[in-house]
Amino acid sequence: MLKVSLETLEKMTNYGAEDEPHRRVAGNFALYSAPGTKSGSAVYFELEPGFELGNHTNGAEEIVYIVAGTVEVTIGKRRIKFQVVNWE
């Protein structure tokens, strides 16, 4: 079993182009082929309120796990809003 600590994961900050000041994300690949996964990956992102990751495409299925706040995801032409739910 591979384990990752988000507290010690080195985070890289990526910025959008000069004409895209609303794009800024900090994160990194928590799991991928180099540390031993056979297929797939887990990517950790931190987004500040009002900022976005930006559009991207890939062939893999994605799981979005939200620790805090609300995230809006666009899949094709559908926009879906996800938020943290307190199950207590």
C-alpha positions as CSV (number, residue, x, y, z in Angstrom):
1,M,0.0,0.0,0.0
2,L,1.3,3.5,-0.9
3,K,0.7,6.3,1.6
4,V,0.9,10.0,1.1
5,S,0.9,12.8,3.7
6,L,-0.7,16.0,2.4
7,E,1.0,17.9,5.1
8,T,4.5,17.0,3.7
9,L,3.6,16.9,0.0
10,E,5.7,19.5,-1.8
11,K,3.3,21.8,-3.6
12,M,4.1,23.7,-6.8
13,T,2.2,26.9,-7.6
14,N,1.1,27.4,-11.2
15,Y,-0.2,30.6,-12.6
16,G,-2.2,31.4,-15.7
17,A,-1.0,33.6,-18.5
18,E,-0.9,37.4,-17.9
19,D,-4.4,37.7,-19.4
20,E,-5.7,35.0,-17.1
21,P,-5.0,36.3,-13.6
22,H,-7.9,34.2,-12.2
23,R,-5.9,31.0,-12.8
24,R,-3.7,30.0,-9.9
25,V,-3.4,26.6,-8.3
26,A,-1.0,25.0,-5.8
27,G,-0.6,21.2,-5.9
28,N,1.3,18.2,-7.0
29,F,0.9,14.6,-8.0
30,A,0.4,12.7,-4.8
31,L,0.5,9.3,-6.5
32,Y,1.7,8.4,-10.0
33,S,4.0,5.8,-11.7
34,A,7.3,7.0,-10.3
35,P,6.6,6.1,-6.6
36,G,5.0,2.8,-7.7
37,T,1.4,3.0,-9.0
38,K,0.7,0.7,-11.9
39,S,-1.9,2.8,-13.5
40,G,-3.7,6.0,-12.6
41,S,-2.7,8.9,-10.4
42,A,-3.9,11.0,-7.5
43,V,-3.4,14.8,-7.8
44,Y,-3.8,17.2,-4.9
45,F,-4.8,20.8,-5.6
46,E,-5.4,23.8,-3.4
47,L,-7.5,26.6,-4.9
48,E,-8.0,29.9,-3.2
49,P,-11.5,31.4,-3.4
50,G,-12.2,33.0,-6.8
51,F,-9.3,31.2,-8.5
52,E,-9.6,28.3,-11.0
53,L,-7.5,25.4,-12.3
54,G,-8.6,26.1,-15.9
55,N,-9.8,23.8,-18.6
56,H,-8.0,20.6,-19.3
57,T,-8.8,17.2,-20.9
58,N,-7.5,13.7,-20.2
59,G,-8.6,10.2,-20.8
60,A,-8.7,9.1,-17.2
61,E,-11.7,9.1,-14.9
62,E,-11.4,11.6,-12.1
63,I,-12.5,11.6,-8.5
64,V,-13.0,15.0,-6.8
65,Y,-12.6,15.0,-3.1
66,I,-13.4,18.4,-1.5
67,V,-11.9,19.1,1.9
68,A,-13.4,22.6,2.3
69,G,-15.5,25.0,0.3
70,T,-17.4,24.6,-2.9
71,V,-16.0,23.6,-6.4
72,E,-17.7,24.1,-9.7
73,V,-16.8,21.5,-12.4
74,T,-17.6,21.6,-16.1
75,I,-17.9,18.2,-17.8
76,G,-18.7,18.7,-21.5
77,K,-21.4,21.3,-21.5
78,R,-22.6,20.4,-18.0
79,R,-21.6,22.6,-15.0
80,I,-21.9,20.9,-11.6
81,K,-21.3,22.4,-8.2
82,F,-19.9,20.3,-5.4
83,Q,-19.6,21.2,-1.8
84,V,-18.5,19.7,1.5
85,V,-21.3,17.9,3.4
86,N,-21.2,17.5,7.1
87,W,-22.5,13.9,7.8
88,E,-22.7,14.3,11.5
